[in-house]
Amino acid sequence: MEIRSMKIEDYDEVFAMWLITSKRALSSADSKENIEKYLNRNKGLSQVAICDGKIVGTVLSGHDGRRGFIHHMAVLPEYRRHHIGRALAEKAIQKLTKEGIEKTHIFCYKDNKAGQGFWTDFGFERRDDIYDFSYDNK
Ligand SMILES: CC(C)(COP(=O)(O)OP(=O)(O)OC[C@H]1O[C@@H](n2cnc3c(N)ncnc32)[C@H](O)[C@@H]1OP(=O)(O)O)[C@@H](O)C(=O)NCCC(=O)NCCS
């Protein structure tokens, strides 16, 4: 298994993977144009895992200069529970730490037990004291 930074050239393969792993979380923010902007703003921070010559895992990682944010943490179903997700998250956090970021946040659907088990195992602490509010800028 190899982990390397995601490039925009990976987009088609990554997006096909997200359609399997993360469909509910996809939005217009995940268009090729927007992901290219994201990767350019957060150079080298997002990661892909490669096994058997294909991308089997992803993590989008970035920061706003203050806090880190992780999105689309995903591993193809047939490659799960081999600690590929953990290795991707470790690399993402390591890179954020190198940029001086001291805390990282993730969003997880309330009914996503796998996601919650994964992040809890990693050491993330579930917050029950805040709500996430969203606003459509358009
Ligand atoms: C969450 C996800 C990325 C985990 O990837 P993975 O490579 O299987 O995870 P790992 O093998 O690194 O798991 C590390 C640890 O996390 C925990 N964990 C992983 N999957 C879990 C599950 N389904 N239920 C409970 N705990 C889980 C375990 O403690 C595991 O260690 P163990 O296998 O030694 O018991 C994967 O299940 C996935 O892609 N799910 C769909 C997308 C998604 O929901 N992403 C999270 C968004 S918040």
The ligand as a Gaussian input file, in Angstrom:
#p B3LYP/6-31G(d) Opt

LIG

0 1
 C      -14.676000       4.938000       7.940000
 C      -13.723000       4.247000       6.950000
 C      -12.945000       5.319000       6.187000
 C      -12.738000       3.370000       7.758000
 O      -11.717000       2.910000       6.875000
 P      -10.885000       1.570000       7.214000
 O       -9.682000       1.551000       6.364000
 O      -11.785000       0.398000       7.158000
 O      -10.506000       1.847000       8.741000
 P       -9.295000       1.200000       9.551000
 O       -9.075000      -0.211000       9.103000
 O       -8.121000       2.110000       9.483000
 O       -9.901000       1.197000      11.029000
 C       -9.169000       1.675000      12.153000
 C      -10.044000       1.461000      13.377000
 O      -11.226000       2.279000      13.289000
 C      -12.335000       1.547000      13.875000
 N      -13.323000       1.210000      12.845000
 C      -13.120000       1.118000      11.507000
 N      -14.272000       0.769000      10.873000
 C      -15.202000       0.633000      11.834000
 C      -16.580000       0.251000      11.828000
 N      -17.208000      -0.069000      10.673000
 N      -17.236000       0.191000      12.988000
 C      -16.613000       0.500000      14.171000
 N      -15.292000       0.834000      14.251000
 C      -14.612000       0.907000      13.096000
 C      -11.740000       0.262000      14.461000
 O      -11.331000       0.518000      15.802000
 C      -10.528000       0.052000      13.562000
 O       -9.508000      -0.724000      14.156000
 P       -9.609000      -2.355000      14.106000
 O      -10.021000      -2.744000      12.707000
 O       -8.221000      -2.791000      14.471000
 O      -10.676000      -2.742000      15.098000
 C      -14.518000       3.323000       5.980000
 O      -15.376000       2.481000       6.718000
 C      -15.348000       4.054000       4.953000
 O      -14.859000       4.449000       3.890000
 N      -16.654000       4.273000       5.249000
 C      -17.539000       4.994000       4.290000
 C      -17.199000       6.475000       4.240000
 C      -17.333000       7.092000       5.598000
 O      -18.320000       6.909000       6.294000
 N      -16.299000       7.872000       5.998000
 C      -16.281000       8.567000       7.267000
 C      -16.963000       9.865000       7.140000
 S      -17.124000      10.679000       8.719000

